[in-house]
């Protein structure tokens, strides 16, 4: 997203299936909603675009899954990005 200067937030999540969680898509969408949210219709669309732009070939991330924050209509909800690390990265 050109023009985005806000820092990315990532937190360790012990005792979960994933290793890290990032609320940044939700934060960025809400912070920039009044200015058009970089052209994204909702938080889920923004989070999906972020995931699609992470290089598939990397030594660290196995996959990233979206998790809806709360119940209700997904088009109005926030989304966390749950980050799974590659086993070989963890072992090294």
N, C-alpha and C positions, 0 to 999 in steps of 0.2 A: 504494500500500500504506500505509494509515493506520498511523501509529506508526513508520514507518521514518525513522530519523535519520542513517543511515550515508551517508557521501559517495559519490557516483557516480564511478567511475574510467573515464576515456576516454584512450586513447593514440593518437598519430599512428602510422600504419603506412606508411612509405615503401616504394615498390617493390611494393606489393600492388595488387590490383584495387580494393580499398576504401580510403578515406582514413583512417578511424579504426576502432578496435576497443575494445569495452567488455567486461570480464570481470565486470561488476557483478552480473548475474543469478546467475552461478555463485557469486560471493562471498556475496551475500545469502542464497541458498538454503542454502548450507553453514553460514553463521553462525547462521541462525535455524531450522535443521532440527529441533533438539530442542524448540523451542517451537511447532512446527507449520508452519513455513515459510510463514506467511500463508495457509495453506490449500491450497498448491500441492503436488501429488503428487510432482513432480520438477522439476529445474532447467529442463528444456525448457518445461514448462508455465508456469513463472514468467517466463522470457525471452519467451515468446509473448505473455503478458499485458502485459508492459512495452511491447513493440512495438505491440500493439493499442491502447495508451493514449497513444501519441504522436500528436499532431495530424497528420492526413493533409494538411491545408492548412497548409503552412509554406514559408518562403523558403529553407530551408537543407538539409533532408534529403530526398534522392530516395527512398531505401528503406533498410531494414535487413534483413539476412539472418542467420540463425542458422548457426553453425558448431560442430559437435561437437568437444569437446576430447578427443582420443585416439580409440581404437578401442573397439568393444564395444557393449554394450546401451545404446541411447539413453536408456532410462528410468533408468539409473544414472549417466549421464555428465553432465559439465558442458557448458555452451554459452556461446560467445562471441557477441556481437552485432557483426557487421561493418556499419559505417555508410558509406553512399555519399552524397556530397554532390551537390547540384544543380549543373549546369554553370554556370548563371547566377550562383550564389552564389560559386563558385570564381573566375569571371572578374571579379566585382566586388571 
